[in-house]
Amino acid sequence: MVELYFDGTVRPSNDEAAVGLFSKNSEGEVTEKMYQIQAINNHEAEFIAFAKAVDWAHELIAQGESVISFRTDSEAVALAVEREFVKNKRTQTIFDPAFARYQLLPLAFVKWIPRSENKADRVAREALRLYEA
């Protein structure tokens, strides 16, 4: 089983946004990925993070993994996956294709966790700092 944490963040002062992904497989191997993205708010960044995490999950499945446990501190994303929809039209354009790909995974689930437990939070903040470099 792979634990795949994801997080999105936005710096409101200048609209910079980033996604952080953190995975830990059953052997304890850790991998991180970060992306600079376009997002108007944290809510949208979290849904983009979900989409990036689903893409990565497909890569992991292709490499032989069979179970993906997604972890997020976004209640909105966790509820959207549970309910299989979002109301916001802008968010829906991100969520719908990501959710369709999520449903193709052999065995996957999304678990809400507190921000303090989200290992991708640090990765997303680091990606945001790279804007300054």
Backbone torsions as a table, in degrees:
resi	resn	phi	psi	omega
1	MET	NA	140.0	175.3
2	VAL	-108.5	129.8	169.7
3	GLU	-90.9	119.2	-177.2
4	LEU	-118.9	104.0	-179.7
5	TYR	-90.1	143.1	176.2
6	PHE	-140.9	150.3	-179.6
7	ASP	-156.0	146.5	175.2
8	GLY	-125.3	148.3	-179.7
9	THR	-146.8	151.7	-179.6
10	VAL	-133.2	138.6	172.1
11	ARG	-96.3	105.5	-173.4
12	PRO	-61.9	-27.4	-175.5
13	SER	-64.9	-27.2	-179.0
14	ASN	-142.0	14.9	175.2
15	ASP	64.1	16.3	173.6
16	GLU	-73.4	142.7	-177.5
17	ALA	-143.0	154.2	-178.3
18	ALA	-151.7	159.4	176.1
19	VAL	-124.3	139.5	173.3
20	GLY	-122.0	138.0	175.9
21	LEU	-125.7	143.1	-178.9
22	PHE	-140.9	126.0	177.5
23	SER	-125.5	149.8	175.0
24	LYS	-136.8	120.0	-178.8
25	ASN	-90.8	-179.3	-175.0
26	SER	-66.4	-19.0	176.0
27	GLU	-87.8	-0.8	179.8
28	GLY	87.1	4.6	178.7
29	GLU	-72.5	132.8	-177.7
30	VAL	-109.4	136.9	175.3
31	THR	-135.7	142.5	178.5
32	GLU	-125.8	147.1	174.0
33	LYS	-136.2	146.7	176.7
34	MET	-138.7	149.3	-178.3
35	TYR	-138.8	139.7	167.3
36	GLN	-92.7	132.1	-171.9
37	ILE	-131.9	175.0	171.8
38	GLN	-107.8	121.0	177.6
39	ALA	-152.8	145.6	-177.8
40	ILE	-88.9	-17.8	179.0
41	ASN	-160.0	172.5	-178.7
42	ASN	-61.9	-36.2	-179.7
43	HIS	-58.3	-49.2	179.5
44	GLU	-65.0	-40.2	179.3
45	ALA	-61.2	-36.7	179.0
46	GLU	-65.0	-39.2	178.7
47	PHE	-70.4	-35.8	174.4
48	ILE	-64.6	-39.0	177.1
49	ALA	-61.0	-41.6	176.5
50	PHE	-59.3	-45.2	-179.9
51	ALA	-61.6	-43.3	178.2
52	LYS	-64.5	-39.0	179.4
53	ALA	-64.9	-39.9	178.3
54	VAL	-64.3	-42.4	177.3
55	ASP	-58.7	-45.5	180.0
56	TRP	-64.4	-38.8	178.6
57	ALA	-58.4	-39.7	177.8
58	HIS	-63.0	-37.9	176.0
59	GLU	-63.1	-43.6	-179.1
60	LEU	-64.2	-39.1	177.5
61	ILE	-63.7	-42.0	178.9
62	ALA	-62.9	-25.4	179.2
63	GLN	-88.5	2.2	174.7
64	GLY	111.4	-4.0	176.4
65	GLU	-72.3	155.3	-177.9
66	SER	-125.1	-21.5	-178.2
67	VAL	-129.3	130.3	178.5
68	ILE	-120.7	122.1	175.1
69	SER	-106.6	100.7	178.0
70	PHE	-75.7	139.6	178.4
71	ARG	-127.2	130.6	-179.2
72	THR	-144.5	149.3	172.9
73	ASP	-97.3	6.3	178.3
74	SER	-91.8	107.9	176.8
75	GLU	-62.8	-34.0	-179.5
76	ALA	-62.2	-44.0	179.2
77	VAL	-68.1	-46.3	-179.5
78	ALA	-58.9	-43.4	178.8
79	LEU	-68.4	-37.7	179.0
80	ALA	-61.5	-42.2	178.8
81	VAL	-66.7	-43.6	179.6
82	GLU	-61.4	-43.1	-177.1
83	ARG	-87.5	-13.4	178.7
84	GLU	67.5	27.6	174.9
85	PHE	-167.6	163.5	170.3
86	VAL	-130.9	153.6	-178.8
87	LYS	-87.6	-38.4	-175.8
88	ASN	-64.9	124.3	-175.8
89	LYS	-63.2	-40.3	-179.5
90	ARG	-66.3	-44.3	178.4
91	THR	-66.9	-33.9	-179.3
92	GLN	-60.5	-34.7	179.8
93	THR	-67.8	-22.8	175.3
94	ILE	-87.6	-45.6	-173.2
95	PHE	-69.1	-46.7	-172.4
96	ASP	-56.1	-51.3	179.0
97	PRO	-67.0	-35.5	178.2
98	ALA	-65.3	-42.2	-179.6
99	PHE	-67.0	-37.8	177.5
100	ALA	-60.0	-41.6	177.5
101	ARG	-70.9	-35.5	176.8
102	TYR	-58.9	-42.7	-178.3
103	GLN	-65.4	-19.1	178.7
104	LEU	-81.7	-12.4	179.6
105	LEU	-69.2	140.3	-175.9
106	PRO	-62.4	-43.7	178.5
107	LEU	-151.0	109.2	-177.5
108	ALA	-146.9	150.3	175.0
109	PHE	-150.0	156.7	179.6
110	VAL	-113.1	130.7	180.0
111	LYS	-121.3	129.7	174.1
112	TRP	-78.2	136.8	176.7
113	ILE	-133.9	157.1	175.1
114	PRO	-66.1	152.3	-180.0
115	ARG	-53.8	-38.5	-178.2
116	SER	-61.7	-20.2	179.3
117	GLU	-99.4	-5.2	-176.4
118	ASN	-83.1	102.9	-177.2
119	LYS	-67.8	-16.5	178.0
120	ALA	-81.0	-15.0	179.6
121	ASP	-58.4	-47.3	179.2
122	ARG	-61.7	-40.8	-178.7
123	VAL	-65.3	-43.0	179.1
124	ALA	-64.3	-42.6	179.1
125	ARG	-65.0	-37.2	177.5
126	GLU	-64.7	-41.4	177.6
127	ALA	-62.6	-37.3	177.3
128	LEU	-65.8	-38.6	177.5
129	ARG	-64.3	-29.3	-179.4
130	LEU	-65.1	-20.3	174.2
131	TYR	-58.9	-34.7	-176.2
132	GLU	-74.3	-20.7	-176.2
133	ALA	-72.8	NA	NA
